[in-house]
Amino acid sequence: MTPAVGGVAVGDVIAEQTYHLDRDRLVRYAGASGDFNPIHYRDDVARTVGLPGVLAHGMLTMGVAVQPVVEWLGGDAGRIADYQVRFTRPVLVDADSGADITVVAKVGALDDEGARIDLTVTFGGETVLGKAQVRVTLPA
């Protein structure tokens, strides 16, 4: 069931979730997106261009970060009216241990049409997406 405007308040944490990324997921995302830049799957290439290792695709990180909001909306992604982020830090995906991204979704503002959900997205204790905001429509 989709939450209603009256069922939430500014400041409510609506979701907190940790997602694991591994190299297999990066390769699958590369195939789905067509982004085969080798910095997303080869450490030697990433290091050659000055990176510490393989990085997750920014758009994959963005897609993972909105997932708890979609789940909160009962799986109805059609209620997302707008979603914007600023990429602030890369997510380094270790060959053995992968990477864990933690997402905290909090109600930032409410109006008659719905809510602005503010996302705090971290990897290794550092924020990786800045000003991550999801505008959702909610029933009255």
C-alpha positions, 0 to 999 in steps of 0.5 A: 500500500502506498503511504499517504501525505498525512501518514508521514512527517518531515524528518521521518526516516522512511527507510535505511538499507545497505546494498552490496555491490560486487564485480559481477554486478558491475559487469552485468550493469555494463552489459545492460547499460552499454557502458563498458569503460574498463575502469568499471571492471579492470584494476590495471586500467583504473590505476593507469588513469590515476584511480585507486581501483575499479569504480562502480558506475555512477548511474548504478550507484544512483539506481541502487540509492533510490531502491529503498524509496521504491520499496517504501512506495510499495514497488510503484516507481511511477510515483517518482516524479523527479530524482536528482543527485550530485556525484561527490565521491566514487564507490571503489569496488574491491575484487574480493570484498566488493563494496557496501552502500548504505542509504538512509531515506528521510522525509525532507518536505511535504506538500499537497501533492507528495513529499521530497525524500532526502537520501544520505548515501554513504560508502566507507563512512563517506557521502558518495551522492550529494543533494540526493533528492527524490520527489514522490507523489502521494495520495492525500 
